[in-house]
Amino acid sequence: MNPSAVSIPLTPLGGFLPPWVLPVCHFGLPVRKLGVVTVFAPDPDPLVVRCQQGDKTAFSELFHRHRADVARIVQRMLGPVPEVEDVIQDIFIQVFRSLRDFEGKSKFSTWLHRVSVNIVLMHRRAQRSRPHLVEESERHVPTDHLGPDEDAMRRERIRAFYAVLERLPEKKRTVFILHEIEGLHPKEIAQIVEAPALTVRTRLFYARRDILQLLREEPSLAPLANIMLRPGSSDHASAPEEEP
């Protein structure tokens, strides 16, 4: 298949909704409900099979079916930055190029998450290596239900939250976002980041510990520290033997 022969439409993203304006979970952040991680190979998705056979119409359907999920994870891993749309485009170009290599040993959504995370991490590495001559403006989506002052406070909380996340090492930051915000099970995260499940849980433990301390240092986010400390907020109460 020739990537240049496929047109991937770009549609406007929905408003970037930060953790503190959506329903609260165990960390006080919006998550998808954790599903049961199966150990058997799922049945092939007919749409994926059609794409692997070179059906361009099927790939367009695949794009529209999964774009919202990809956009969400890109937004959550990058924050409100102007290049979100470019990264989404890069992900689907990579999906188009690599789809024949998908063997169905995992869920397609898990494979798509892996591709998405890898492209996002490549983008972040590239951004760090580039000189920043001008400060980039953040991507701002107005919210009709908030007044100017509330919207400004919301934007400041988003900025502060992602500034906190930036202080985590990349591996901890990734598993923290995938579990605490995206709502993925540690076993599925292990497949995505290609690491043992125990390693993922260890990274989560230390990420939570570091985030807790950083939140306490940020006045606008300090209340989230109390949410993290409430009973039942963590599924790893005891510390692993060593930090990876």
PAVO-974289 format. One line per field, with one value per residue: residue in three letters; residue number from 1; x, y, z of N, C-alpha, C in turn. Coordinates in steps of 0.02 Angstrom, whole numbers. Example, Ala and Ser with C-alpha at 12.3 -4.5 7.8 and 13.67 -1.06 7.14 Angstrom:
BEGIN
rest <- (Ala, Ser) $
nr <- (1, 2) $
neast <- (660, 642) $
nnorth <- (-284, -112) $
nup <- (390, 354) $
caeast <- (615, 684) $
canorth <- (-225, -53) $
caup <- (390, 357) $
ceast <- (660, 645) $
cnorth <- (-165, 2) $
cup <- (390, 394) $
//
This chain:
BEGIN
rest <- (Met, Asn, Pro, Ser, Ala, Val, Ser, Ile, Pro, Leu, Thr, Pro, Leu, Gly, Gly, Phe, Leu, Pro, Pro, Trp, Val, Leu, Pro, Val, Cys, His, Phe, Gly, Leu, Pro, Val, Arg, Lys, Leu, Gly, Val, Val, Thr, Val, Phe, Ala, Pro, Asp, Pro, Asp, Pro, Leu, Val, Val, Arg, Cys, Gln, Gln, Gly, Asp, Lys, Thr, Ala, Phe, Ser, Glu, Leu, Phe, His, Arg, His, Arg, Ala, Asp, Val, Ala, Arg, Ile, Val, Gln, Arg, Met, Leu, Gly, Pro, Val, Pro, Glu, Val, Glu, Asp, Val, Ile, Gln, Asp, Ile, Phe, Ile, Gln, Val, Phe, Arg, Ser, Leu, Arg, Asp, Phe, Glu, Gly, Lys, Ser, Lys, Phe, Ser, Thr, Trp, Leu, His, Arg, Val, Ser, Val, Asn, Ile, Val, Leu, Met, His, Arg, Arg, Ala, Gln, Arg, Ser, Arg, Pro, His, Leu, Val, Glu, Glu, Ser, Glu, Arg, His, Val, Pro, Thr, Asp, His, Leu, Gly, Pro, Asp, Glu, Asp, Ala, Met, Arg, Arg, Glu, Arg, Ile, Arg, Ala, Phe, Tyr, Ala, Val, Leu, Glu, Arg, Leu, Pro, Glu, Lys, Lys, Arg, Thr, Val, Phe, Ile, Leu, His, Glu, Ile, Glu, Gly, Leu, His, Pro, Lys, Glu, Ile, Ala, Gln, Ile, Val, Glu, Ala, Pro, Ala, Leu, Thr, Val, Arg, Thr, Arg, Leu, Phe, Tyr, Ala, Arg, Arg, Asp, Ile, Leu, Gln, Leu, Leu, Arg, Glu, Glu, Pro, Ser, Leu, Ala, Pro, Leu, Ala, Asn, Ile, Met, Leu, Arg, Pro, Gly, Ser, Ser, Asp, His, Ala, Ser, Ala, Pro, Glu, Glu, Glu, Pro) $
nr <- (1, 2, 3, 4, 5, 6, 7, 8, 9, 10, 11, 12, 13, 14, 15, 16, 17, 18, 19, 20, 21, 22, 23, 24, 25, 26, 27, 28, 29, 30, 31, 32, 33, 34, 35, 36, 37, 38, 39, 40, 41, 42, 43, 44, 45, 46, 47, 48, 49, 50, 51, 52, 53, 54, 55, 56, 57, 58, 59, 60, 61, 62, 63, 64, 65, 66, 67, 68, 69, 70, 71, 72, 73, 74, 75, 76, 77, 78, 79, 80, 81, 82, 83, 84, 85, 86, 87, 88, 89, 90, 91, 92, 93, 94, 95, 96, 97, 98, 99, 100, 101, 102, 103, 104, 105, 106, 107, 108, 109, 110, 111, 112, 113, 114, 115, 116, 117, 118, 119, 120, 121, 122, 123, 124, 125, 126, 127, 128, 129, 130, 131, 132, 133, 134, 135, 136, 137, 138, 139, 140, 141, 142, 143, 144, 145, 146, 147, 148, 149, 150, 151, 152, 153, 154, 155, 156, 157, 158, 159, 160, 161, 162, 163, 164, 165, 166, 167, 168, 169, 170, 171, 172, 173, 174, 175, 176, 177, 178, 179, 180, 181, 182, 183, 184, 185, 186, 187, 188, 189, 190, 191, 192, 193, 194, 195, 196, 197, 198, 199, 200, 201, 202, 203, 204, 205, 206, 207, 208, 209, 210, 211, 212, 213, 214, 215, 216, 217, 218, 219, 220, 221, 222, 223, 224, 225, 226, 227, 228, 229, 230, 231, 232, 233, 234, 235, 236, 237, 238, 239, 240, 241, 242, 243, 244) $
neast <- (42, 24, 66, 47, -61, -174, -295, -304, -426, -434, -513, -589, -530, -615, -656, -519, -525, -479, -417, -483, -611, -692, -780, -732, -605, -507, -392, -441, -450, -508, -553, -559, -663, -586, -549, -569, -422, -389, -317, -317, -304, -388, -533, -510, -530, -645, -639, -506, -442, -486, -421, -288, -286, -279, -386, -439, -551, -592, -487, -511, -631, -580, -498, -593, -662, -570, -509, -547, -507, -368, -340, -374, -278, -161, -182, -183, -55, 27, -27, -105, -52, 3, 35, -39, -131, -44, 31, -67, -97, 27, 28, -77, -28, 82, 14, -51, 61, 111, 14, 2, 91, 29, -19, -124, -104, -129, -259, -327, -341, -246, -127, -139, -132, 1, 71, 30, 81, 219, 243, 209, 308, 422, 401, 409, 543, 604, 562, 628, 758, 764, 807, 731, 679, 577, 444, 322, 149, 15, -111, -271, -435, -587, -711, -881, -962, -895, -846, -740, -642, -648, -613, -483, -423, -441, -359, -236, -225, -215, -93, -8, -24, 30, 158, 201, 196, 297, 410, 431, 524, 530, 482, 410, 318, 245, 181, 106, 14, -52, -114, -173, -242, -283, -337, -300, -269, -134, -80, -114, -47, 82, 95, 88, 199, 295, 356, 384, 239, 258, 361, 296, 201, 289, 347, 232, 206, 316, 300, 177, 215, 311, 233, 140, 218, 259, 136, 99, 185, 136, 28, -100, -135, -130, -247, -269, -175, -228, -334, -265, -218, -326, -418, -402, -359, -250, -186, -73, -14, 102, 278, 381, 528, 640, 683, 653) $
nnorth <- (-60, 112, 250, 382, 375, 375, 473, 553, 618, 768, 815, 940, 939, 892, 996, 1018, 935, 954, 856, 902, 946, 844, 687, 611, 493, 363, 438, 559, 595, 590, 434, 291, 152, 18, -128, -308, -396, -502, -664, -737, -746, -623, -631, -601, -434, -393, -273, -232, -337, -316, -195, -238, -309, -214, -130, 26, 101, 35, 71, 207, 198, 136, 237, 337, 269, 251, 371, 464, 399, 394, 531, 571, 506, 563, 699, 688, 643, 740, 861, 1027, 1072, 1151, 1063, 946, 895, 867, 762, 664, 641, 588, 470, 394, 381, 300, 188, 148, 110, 5, -89, -214, -288, -317, -449, -496, -548, -479, -369, -260, -128, -119, -135, -21, 78, 57, 95, 230, 282, 262, 348, 471, 479, 482, 605, 690, 672, 725, 857, 899, 902, 1007, 1179, 1308, 1449, 1538, 1558, 1434, 1450, 1391, 1269, 1326, 1294, 1368, 1368, 1361, 1357, 1416, 1565, 1708, 1724, 1600, 1516, 1558, 1516, 1379, 1353, 1385, 1285, 1174, 1203, 1201, 1069, 993, 1042, 986, 850, 849, 845, 717, 567, 498, 364, 338, 441, 405, 280, 324, 416, 329, 240, 311, 418, 384, 262, 127, -48, -115, -233, -220, -102, -149, -225, -124, -39, -130, -201, -296, -336, -319, -227, -117, -93, -59, 59, 137, 147, 224, 336, 387, 417, 518, 613, 646, 717, 825, 884, 936, 1041, 1131, 1259, 1275, 1147, 1072, 1017, 897, 812, 772, 694, 588, 529, 475, 337, 183, 237, 193, 51, -13, -28, -57, -30, -69, -174, -114, 32, 52) $
nup <- (0, -35, 58, 17, -64, 7, 79, 229, 322, 417, 560, 667, 834, 984, 1128, 1237, 1381, 1542, 1684, 1801, 1771, 1739, 1778, 1933, 1971, 2052, 2066, 2050, 1920, 1748, 1684, 1575, 1604, 1686, 1600, 1589, 1566, 1439, 1406, 1294, 1114, 1024, 914, 739, 681, 561, 489, 506, 442, 311, 286, 290, 176, 81, 59, 32, 64, 179, 264, 281, 352, 466, 514, 549, 647, 750, 773, 875, 993, 974, 965, 1094, 1176, 1127, 1158, 1298, 1326, 1273, 1311, 1302, 1165, 1012, 908, 907, 810, 702, 754, 771, 637, 595, 668, 609, 481, 508, 557, 439, 364, 439, 462, 401, 472, 589, 686, 758, 885, 998, 1061, 937, 977, 1079, 1007, 926, 1025, 1062, 946, 943, 1065, 1044, 934, 992, 1093, 1013, 951, 1063, 1099, 987, 996, 1111, 1066, 981, 953, 1049, 994, 1001, 1114, 1116, 1085, 1186, 1146, 1140, 1183, 1186, 1316, 1324, 1438, 1541, 1626, 1586, 1690, 1757, 1653, 1630, 1749, 1737, 1626, 1682, 1779, 1697, 1634, 1746, 1789, 1682, 1685, 1804, 1769, 1674, 1749, 1785, 1752, 1584, 1567, 1684, 1677, 1562, 1596, 1703, 1646, 1556, 1644, 1757, 1698, 1567, 1597, 1581, 1608, 1708, 1649, 1515, 1486, 1500, 1384, 1291, 1318, 1310, 1419, 1570, 1672, 1809, 1812, 1758, 1861, 1962, 1912, 1912, 2049, 2097, 2016, 2063, 2193, 2170, 2100, 2198, 2291, 2209, 2178, 2300, 2308, 2219, 2223, 2155, 2126, 2239, 2308, 2238, 2288, 2410, 2365, 2309, 2424, 2489, 2563, 2478, 2360, 2290, 2204, 2234, 2375, 2448, 2442, 2301, 2292, 2233, 2138, 1963) $
caeast <- (0, 62, 36, 28, -122, -231, -308, -329, -457, -423, -572, -572, -534, -661, -622, -474, -554, -429, -442, -523, -679, -727, -794, -674, -592, -470, -343, -474, -441, -556, -525, -605, -671, -537, -580, -534, -372, -394, -253, -324, -301, -456, -551, -489, -578, -653, -617, -433, -424, -496, -366, -226, -292, -270, -449, -430, -614, -590, -441, -547, -676, -538, -477, -649, -682, -521, -477, -560, -464, -299, -336, -376, -214, -112, -194, -164, 17, 62, -57, -135, 1, -24, 52, -78, -158, 11, 49, -121, -86, 86, 9, -116, 18, 120, -34, -59, 121, 129, -44, 14, 130, -14, -33, -183, -87, -159, -315, -305, -336, -182, -77, -146, -104, 74, 94, 18, 129, 286, 247, 210, 374, 470, 388, 435, 616, 623, 550, 681, 822, 761, 814, 668, 695, 517, 401, 263, 86, -22, -173, -326, -503, -633, -766, -938, -996, -854, -833, -669, -599, -645, -575, -412, -402, -437, -298, -178, -220, -188, -22, 27, -24, 78, 225, 217, 210, 361, 465, 440, 560, 483, 450, 360, 265, 204, 136, 60, -40, -91, -153, -212, -283, -313, -376, -282, -246, -62, -60, -117, 8, 142, 98, 99, 268, 339, 392, 346, 186, 286, 399, 245, 174, 342, 351, 172, 215, 362, 270, 129, 252, 342, 180, 111, 262, 258, 71, 100, 225, 102, -33, -162, -148, -124, -304, -264, -134, -273, -371, -220, -206, -386, -417, -420, -340, -195, -190, -8, -3, 168, 330, 422, 594, 688, 657, 686) $
canorth <- (0, 174, 299, 444, 365, 376, 538, 548, 682, 796, 849, 977, 903, 918, 1036, 982, 937, 934, 809, 929, 965, 783, 645, 593, 423, 354, 491, 622, 609, 552, 373, 242, 97, -34, -189, -370, -410, -572, -694, -771, -703, -604, -645, -547, -383, -394, -209, -233, -384, -281, -146, -274, -333, -157, -95, 95, 122, 7, 110, 268, 179, 124, 303, 371, 230, 254, 436, 495, 367, 416, 602, 577, 487, 614, 758, 675, 634, 801, 921, 1072, 1101, 1164, 1011, 885, 870, 839, 698, 618, 624, 544, 404, 355, 363, 242, 132, 127, 77, -53, -131, -282, -323, -334, -520, -514, -581, -438, -330, -207, -66, -120, -121, 50, 117, 52, 139, 299, 300, 267, 409, 528, 482, 506, 677, 724, 671, 772, 925, 916, 911, 1066, 1242, 1345, 1520, 1576, 1518, 1412, 1463, 1330, 1262, 1346, 1283, 1403, 1329, 1406, 1357, 1449, 1636, 1723, 1711, 1527, 1486, 1573, 1472, 1312, 1349, 1385, 1219, 1129, 1218, 1178, 996, 965, 1060, 934, 788, 855, 833, 644, 532, 481, 299, 346, 486, 368, 232, 362, 441, 274, 207, 357, 463, 346, 209, 61, -96, -124, -286, -194, -55, -189, -242, -63, -13, -188, -212, -341, -304, -300, -165, -64, -77, -25, 127, 171, 162, 280, 394, 414, 447, 581, 659, 669, 769, 882, 917, 975, 1102, 1175, 1281, 1265, 1075, 1039, 974, 831, 770, 742, 641, 530, 500, 448, 264, 147, 274, 160, -22, -38, 6, -68, -10, -122, -179, -67, 75, 37) $
caup <- (0, -40, 104, -16, -101, 53, 109, 297, 338, 483, 585, 727, 897, 1034, 1178, 1282, 1448, 1591, 1734, 1856, 1752, 1720, 1835, 1973, 1984, 2113, 2073, 2036, 1849, 1707, 1656, 1549, 1652, 1676, 1576, 1604, 1515, 1420, 1389, 1230, 1055, 1003, 845, 694, 664, 488, 461, 504, 390, 247, 279, 275, 107, 36, 47, 54, 96, 247, 305, 298, 407, 525, 538, 582, 706, 804, 779, 939, 1044, 963, 983, 1167, 1207, 1107, 1200, 1368, 1332, 1253, 1339, 1253, 1123, 945, 859, 919, 746, 663, 784, 754, 567, 592, 695, 561, 426, 531, 558, 369, 341, 480, 477, 377, 523, 646, 680, 797, 948, 1050, 1035, 891, 1015, 1114, 956, 907, 1080, 1060, 892, 963, 1117, 1015, 894, 1038, 1125, 962, 944, 1122, 1095, 934, 1021, 1159, 1032, 939, 989, 1055, 987, 1021, 1157, 1080, 1120, 1199, 1108, 1184, 1158, 1231, 1345, 1328, 1502, 1591, 1616, 1571, 1748, 1769, 1598, 1642, 1803, 1708, 1585, 1727, 1810, 1645, 1626, 1805, 1791, 1635, 1710, 1853, 1733, 1638, 1797, 1793, 1697, 1530, 1577, 1737, 1651, 1515, 1629, 1745, 1603, 1529, 1697, 1799, 1658, 1512, 1629, 1557, 1658, 1704, 1602, 1447, 1480, 1490, 1313, 1252, 1327, 1302, 1481, 1615, 1711, 1874, 1800, 1751, 1927, 2000, 1887, 1936, 2120, 2105, 1984, 2110, 2249, 2148, 2084, 2261, 2318, 2165, 2184, 2363, 2298, 2171, 2258, 2118, 2119, 2303, 2326, 2208, 2332, 2459, 2331, 2302, 2490, 2519, 2566, 2417, 2300, 2256, 2204, 2254, 2439, 2474, 2395, 2272, 2325, 2206, 2085, 1899) $
ceast <- (44, 30, 13, -38, -184, -237, -339, -360, -442, -485, -555, -579, -587, -621, -579, -500, -503, -459, -491, -592, -720, -739, -730, -667, -547, -414, -376, -467, -490, -522, -579, -607, -622, -573, -540, -485, -372, -325, -258, -323, -372, -469, -531, -546, -585, -629, -541, -409, -431, -441, -301, -226, -289, -333, -444, -493, -616, -544, -473, -596, -638, -517, -533, -671, -635, -490, -487, -517, -392, -291, -334, -308, -159, -120, -169, -89, 56, 37, -83, -83, -25, -12, 13, -103, -104, 30, -4, -113, -28, 69, -29, -76, 58, 76, -42, 1, 133, 73, -35, 53, 90, -38, -93, -167, -112, -221, -288, -297, -270, -125, -79, -119, -28, 102, 87, 69, 199, 294, 250, 279, 427, 463, 418, 512, 640, 615, 605, 747, 823, 773, 748, 685, 638, 475, 337, 200, 48, -87, -231, -393, -551, -688, -825, -969, -955, -847, -759, -622, -592, -605, -501, -384, -394, -374, -236, -169, -193, -113, 18, 31, 27, 150, 248, 235, 278, 420, 475, 484, 510, 447, 396, 301, 217, 156, 86, 1, -83, -136, -200, -259, -320, -353, -360, -257, -170, -40, -64, -63, 73, 151, 115, 171, 319, 386, 352, 295, 213, 326, 351, 218, 226, 349, 291, 180, 258, 336, 220, 164, 280, 288, 150, 153, 259, 192, 69, 137, 191, 35, -98, -182, -145, -184, -301, -222, -178, -315, -329, -212, -267, -384, -439, -398, -285, -203, -122, 11, 68, 220, 365, 491, 643, 657, 692, 724) $
cnorth <- (62, 227, 362, 437, 368, 445, 528, 614, 704, 834, 885, 933, 933, 959, 994, 989, 912, 890, 838, 952, 905, 741, 620, 518, 418, 405, 560, 642, 567, 490, 333, 185, 42, -98, -250, -384, -484, -599, -733, -722, -687, -625, -587, -498, -381, -330, -207, -280, -352, -230, -181, -301, -276, -119, -24, 123, 97, 48, 177, 256, 169, 190, 336, 334, 243, 323, 468, 466, 391, 490, 611, 561, 536, 676, 747, 667, 698, 863, 966, 1108, 1107, 1108, 946, 855, 838, 770, 645, 594, 575, 474, 363, 339, 301, 180, 104, 87, 9, -104, -203, -322, -343, -406, -543, -550, -542, -404, -276, -142, -62, -105, -48, 95, 115, 97, 212, 323, 308, 330, 471, 535, 505, 582, 716, 726, 722, 844, 946, 931, 974, 1129, 1279, 1420, 1564, 1530, 1500, 1427, 1398, 1329, 1275, 1334, 1316, 1356, 1376, 1410, 1391, 1524, 1648, 1706, 1637, 1492, 1499, 1528, 1401, 1303, 1348, 1318, 1168, 1139, 1190, 1102, 967, 986, 1009, 869, 790, 841, 759, 618, 504, 415, 302, 388, 447, 321, 267, 387, 384, 242, 257, 401, 425, 286, 139, 17, -105, -179, -262, -142, -92, -209, -181, -39, -69, -196, -260, -303, -281, -235, -106, -44, -40, 48, 168, 191, 224, 343, 427, 449, 515, 634, 688, 726, 832, 920, 960, 1040, 1152, 1196, 1266, 1192, 1037, 996, 904, 784, 735, 686, 579, 493, 467, 372, 234, 183, 240, 85, -53, -4, -1, -52, -71, -121, -129, -28, 60, 97) $
cup <- (0, 5, 69, -53, -58, 83, 178, 317, 409, 504, 649, 789, 941, 1084, 1222, 1353, 1498, 1644, 1784, 1835, 1730, 1783, 1868, 1979, 2045, 2121, 2064, 1964, 1809, 1679, 1622, 1599, 1635, 1653, 1598, 1548, 1500, 1399, 1323, 1173, 1033, 931, 800, 681, 588, 455, 455, 449, 321, 234, 259, 204, 56, 21, 76, 87, 168, 291, 325, 355, 471, 557, 577, 646, 765, 815, 847, 994, 1037, 983, 1058, 1198, 1188, 1150, 1271, 1377, 1316, 1290, 1284, 1211, 1051, 895, 868, 854, 703, 688, 768, 681, 560, 616, 643, 498, 445, 535, 488, 345, 376, 489, 454, 428, 584, 638, 722, 862, 1008, 1020, 988, 929, 1054, 1066, 935, 962, 1077, 1006, 912, 1014, 1088, 973, 939, 1071, 1075, 952, 1003, 1121, 1043, 959, 1070, 1125, 989, 981, 991, 1054, 1008, 1064, 1118, 1120, 1129, 1159, 1156, 1150, 1207, 1256, 1357, 1397, 1557, 1573, 1604, 1629, 1761, 1715, 1607, 1697, 1779, 1668, 1628, 1761, 1760, 1637, 1685, 1808, 1744, 1652, 1762, 1818, 1698, 1684, 1812, 1737, 1647, 1543, 1631, 1713, 1606, 1550, 1674, 1704, 1578, 1582, 1731, 1759, 1603, 1538, 1606, 1614, 1652, 1655, 1530, 1435, 1467, 1417, 1271, 1256, 1321, 1361, 1524, 1656, 1779, 1868, 1793, 1819, 1970, 1978, 1911, 2009, 2130, 2071, 2031, 2168, 2230, 2133, 2148, 2291, 2275, 2169, 2247, 2356, 2252, 2201, 2221, 2112, 2184, 2323, 2296, 2250, 2384, 2429, 2325, 2368, 2520, 2517, 2500, 2354, 2260, 2259, 2216, 2320, 2464, 2420, 2366, 2303, 2298, 2149, 2019, 1872) $
//
